[in-house]
Amino acid sequence: MTQVTEHSPLLSAERTRPAVLASALLRGVLAAGLGLGSVLVLVMVLWISSPASDSGPGEALHTAAGLWLLAHGAELIRTGTLTGTPAPIGVVPLLLGVLPVWLVHRAVRDVLEPDEGRGAPSPRGAFGLVTGGYLLVGAVVALYARGASLSAEPLSLLFPSAFVVAGAAAAGVWTASGRPLGPPPFWAPVRLHEAMARSRFARRAEVVGRSAAAGVTVLLGGGALVVAAALVWHANPVQESFLRLSGDWAGRWAVLFLALLLVPNAAVWGAAYGLGSGFALGTASTVTPGAFAGRPALPDFPLLAAMPAEGAGSPLNWAASAVPVAAALTVAWFTARRAAPAQGAREGAWSRRETAFTAALGAVGCGIGTALLAAAAGGPLGTRALAEFGPVWWLTGAAALAWTAALGVPAALLLRAWRLRGRIAPEQPTAGATAGPDSTDGTKKDEAKEPEAAVVAPGPGEPGEGATPTGRRWWPWRSRRKAEPDGPNAETDPVPGPAPVPGHGPAPAHTPVPVSVFGRGDPADEDIELYDFLPAGPWRASAVDERADRSAEAGPVRPPDVTS
């Protein structure tokens, strides 16, 4: 009986492991079901409230399935056209796509952060099980919608639909793991492993990520302001288009709801317009601040009724260029506020080279994020003239990179210089003040130039000034080569050694102890960290490196009083 009692926890854990894996799989299925159910309820409410609906409930169910697949980035094929030719629909309402992405992300987090007393699978297991359960429901829905008026194009179910689900699940794993920056894959170069193991890399990566995210957010906000100004400026055409699409209130509510789902898309289009790359209104028309050229293929929709007038752009159109300027200044500000902290010392600020490099990386991240949003906000709305609709992703990303890099890097350097104004670096002792008036040869002058040439470790029982009882000093210092005195008459101060121990012979002579460099005042030693003197295995030593960097940035710490 005793042996059975002792082994019961292990047997219980082995029995509950299949239950944990099954629960993770069901989490993915439940996430997909919640998203599909939300779209289904919305479509059924609109179908029931429509007084002149000429379709049955089966058609409403197929429409809900198609819209749910469209929310994941799948391209739909519409068969019920006037000409009878199937037409693709690739413009994804971004606000509709937020729901499935959030559900997958939340499901993975719940699996990896279970309630007390419940087990959790490994991160890889949670990713695979939740993603597999979600994609299983997606495959069933795609088969159900096959052959309907809105069916999904098969290749688009793999890319980007499956990649969107996998990306959301991977983001959930990363969030549940504490958002770590590394380690990189095992096949990555060793130099990349060593660079990412440094705490400095983590700090710089955080600044780059925040500045890039802030730049993209400002671009979207500025694009939304551009769209809002255009809607107000063209209020009459927008109202006429809204009333012309439907005559009853149920239809108007449906048009209004669709317009709200497309508001993030319109913000991305406005950002592309302000960047100068513009967007396409069909294969033969392009809209930029400089001109509205070509023959546009405009469907009747309220948001599209707010387009600028055809022809050359006016100064009012060029005012949209303030959007990328604001984004570039935002990237510069987020970089400069960390490069030169408000309460920090001048010697603790970043160098100009490091500040410019970090701002440039933030501009690259802003360009990548803008390109991804532009790719998601556009797509085809039909064949022939409507085959291209929306901003060109690579052109929009390049424009965002050019604006933020050209303006953000100089602005970051200027903000750094402005934040460092009035700060005086710590004064270094001069040669004359140290050597004294009686120094006629070059020996003491050389010693005066480097007063902290070599530090001698105190002997046992003599902690020395500023040292702990174990003999370790509390402040960072530099180890430099001390100038050797020339000539036989050069005087040197004797260094006190440890007292001889009876019965053990004379005490060994003291030699200078090399210590790693922590200071940042010397430009030549700027990139040297404690990590450079640690043994192999960078990820095992990253915690020690981070603690050493924090102690170095904190400055001198008063040692405890040994006598108290």
C-alpha angles and dihedrals in degrees: 000000000000093000092049091050093050094051097042096092091055092048090047092052091050091050094048094050094080088049090054092051092047090049091054091051091049090050089062092047091048092050091053091046093052093052093046091046092052092053091044093053091050094050093046092050091053092045094050093046093050108097096196101044112151096188133077131236091269091063090049090053091051090049091052091050091050093049091049091053090046090055088064093054099265116148113237126214115217113204101177098080128141093246094043093238114126111248126202123233111202104154105108117204098234094206089057090051093056092073100061092040091053093046093053092045092050093047093056092047092051091051094051094041103047127172120273112287096024126104128235131211124235118279091254091048092050091049093050097043098046092044092046093050092048095047090048090062090044091055091051092050092048091053090049093051093047111117095014127118089267112039130160123250105243099228092050089060088066097039122055101354099059091040091053091054092045091048092051090049092048090051089052091052091048092049094047090050092057098263096278122191100223169278096216121221116293091246092059118109118273092241089059090052091050093046094049091047091064118095089223089064091054092051094048092045090053091053092047092049094048095046092048092048091048091050092051090047092052090049091053092045092049091047090052090052090051091052092046091051090049092050091051092045092051097036096138097053090045092052093047092051092049094052094042096057095063136008101201129065095245091058092046091052089051092051091047092050092049090050090052091051089053096050093098089050090052090050090055090048090051091050090051089050092052092047089059097241091097125185139272125252095193132322094299104043136065128183119208134150088258098055147341100230134179134019109303124216100216121179115211104266132132096239092051091050090070095069118132121258118278118260134042119352123252128220087265089061092048089055087079087075087081088078097070090040090057090047092052092049089050092054089048093050095049089051098045095048089062096036091057111022115207095237099031130106121257093246090057094057122103120260121254091251093053092046093051092046093051092048090050091052089050089053090052091052091048090052093049093049092048092049091052092050092047091052091052095044097056140049142125123314097186142326133305109000094017095049090103119044127160137012122335104245100214094044092048092048092049091050091051090049093049094049097045095043096045094048104021099057097052090041091052091052092048092048090049091053091046093051091049094051114124094015113125122206117234111278116250119216112257125231095244095050093050102040097045130217096289096063105112101160130055097253100087092035090059090048090049093054091059108030093169096049098141133001118214118211111241118242125252112291092021108088092171129208115326094006133118123240088264092060098251118132121231101216133063117253139170128250111219135169110260119225111252115233114249125222133026093271095059111126122219128187113242115241113227112239132200120286114261115257114230113251095013103082128241119334116256118258118259121247129190112273116224111229129189119258119252102160123103100197095092111073091210091058096043098110098040115108137173088260090071089069098044125102125257121292104072097193092054090052099042093095091053090047092051092050091049092051092050092051091048093051092046091064130215117353121203109243118234118265107257094196094055 
